[in-house]
Amino acid sequence: MVKRKAFPLRINPKLYDVLEKWADDELRSVNAQIEVILKEAAKRTGRLKEEKKE
């Protein structure tokens, strides 16, 4: 199981509403949706290398 780092996040309420709807559409929590979006952006910009699957 992957360890997670917890931290507080201040976010614009309108943006949160968008993320909440998006997460609901993809059957995820808002937290998981934010993590997916950030991970995809980091990969796309070459800042995160692909993870090896075991």
N, C-alpha and C positions, 0 to 999 in steps of 0.2 A: 504494500500500500504506500502511495506517495505521501510524503509529509506536506502539510500546507502551512503557510505563514499567514497568520491573521493580522489585519490592520484596519483601522477605521478609514472610511472613504466618504468624503463630502461630495455630493453630486447634485446637480440642478434637478429639481423635482420633475420638470418636463422631460428631461433626458431619462430619468429613472422610469417614468411612465412608458416611454418608448422601449426601454430595455425590458421592462416587465412584460409588455405585450409580446415582444420578440422572443423572450424566454418561454413564455406560455405557448407560443406557436411551435416551438421546438421541444416542448416537454422538459424544460430545464428550470432550475431555480435561477433567480436573477444573478446570484453569485457565480453559478456555473456558467451562465451566459457571458458574463463579463470576462471570466477566465478564458473561455473559448475565443472570444473576440481578441483579447490581448495576445493570446498564444498565436493565433493566425496572423496578426499584424507583425509580431516579432519574427515569425518564420518568413513572411513575405519580404521583410526588409533585411533578411540575412542575419538577424541578431540572435536567433535561436536555431540551433541545428536540429535536424530530425532526431527523434528519440528512437533508440533501438528497441524492437519488440523481441521479447524472449520467448 
